[in-house]
Amino acid sequence: MIRILLVDDQAIVRQGWAMRFALEPDIVVVGEAGDGREAVALAGALRPDVVLMDVEMPVMDGITALEALRGLPVAAIVMSIHDNAEVRERARKAGARAFIGKQEPFEALLAAIRSI
């Protein structure tokens, strides 16, 4: 079972992901966070296998949160509407194992999660 922490400042986005992941037999959502600071705290407490992280969030952005997660045994996948070379490179340098544009099909996200 792949344990996922969902991180996005939009509750409706987190709810949509959670509903979709509930249909997958090998994935379980173990927590949700609305900003990077909350994500770092929950990742330490819940020990998910994968953190699905948005980039633009209040309090602490996703890139800064990824840097704070270094050292934890968790794989990070960044999802963002800002899908360009600069954001992808920042995410990679911060430790993201994959980057999925929010406009990409959900199957691309599932493939990235399962390949990690």
Secondary structure, 3 states (H helix, E strand, C coil): CEEEEEECCCHHHHHHHHHHHCCCCCEEEEEEECCHHHHHHHHHHHCCCEEEEECCCCCCCHHHHHHHHCCCCCEEEEEECCCCHHHHHHHHHHCCCEEEECCCCHHHHHHHHHHC
